[in-house]
Amino acid sequence: MRVDHVGSTAVPSLAAKDVIDIQAQVLDLTDAAIVDALVEAGFRFRPKNVDDPVNPDSKPVLGEDDWRKLYFREPEGARRVHIHVRRNGAAAARNTLLLRDFLRDSEAARRDYGDFKLALAERTRNMRAAYAAIKQPFIQMAQRAAESWAGETRWVPGAPDVYWSSAE
């Protein structure tokens, strides 16, 4: 239904690894055609990475589907790309766009998050699991700040980077 550039590379001036994160929102995560189409295009499906961390501060909308996803990596030898396919309306999909837009808007939050990521990367070099485990609570704090910002600014997700409909 929509495709967006998300993650750190989607936020100008934010420290980021050279990884493009894409979020695609779909109507049905169980639609086998999604996996088939992306695999046929060369992307590598990662069936063990199907859960987003549950954010206890987020209001669930879709039950289990709020935190489920399909995850793909770039074709072998290509630039690193992470494709996160989430159900349209899922809390994790909303949170991803909210955090991106908050960081785009707040210079102070962008600076603090960038400084944190750089320091954490330096201290957890070659320890991917440690990096992710330590980063997650910081993301939850940033998400709380983003929720406050959303209330103050009356934020709603803007237009997608790419939009498809079955009518096209």
PyMOL commands that set and color helices and strands:
alter all, ss='L'
color gray80, all
select helices_A, chain A and resi 8-10+32-40+63-66+91-105+107-123+128-153
alter helices_A, ss='H'
color red, helices_A
select strands_A, chain A and resi 2-6+20-26+44-45+70-73+81-87+162-163
alter strands_A, ss='S'
color yellow, strands_A
deselect
rebuild
show_as cartoon
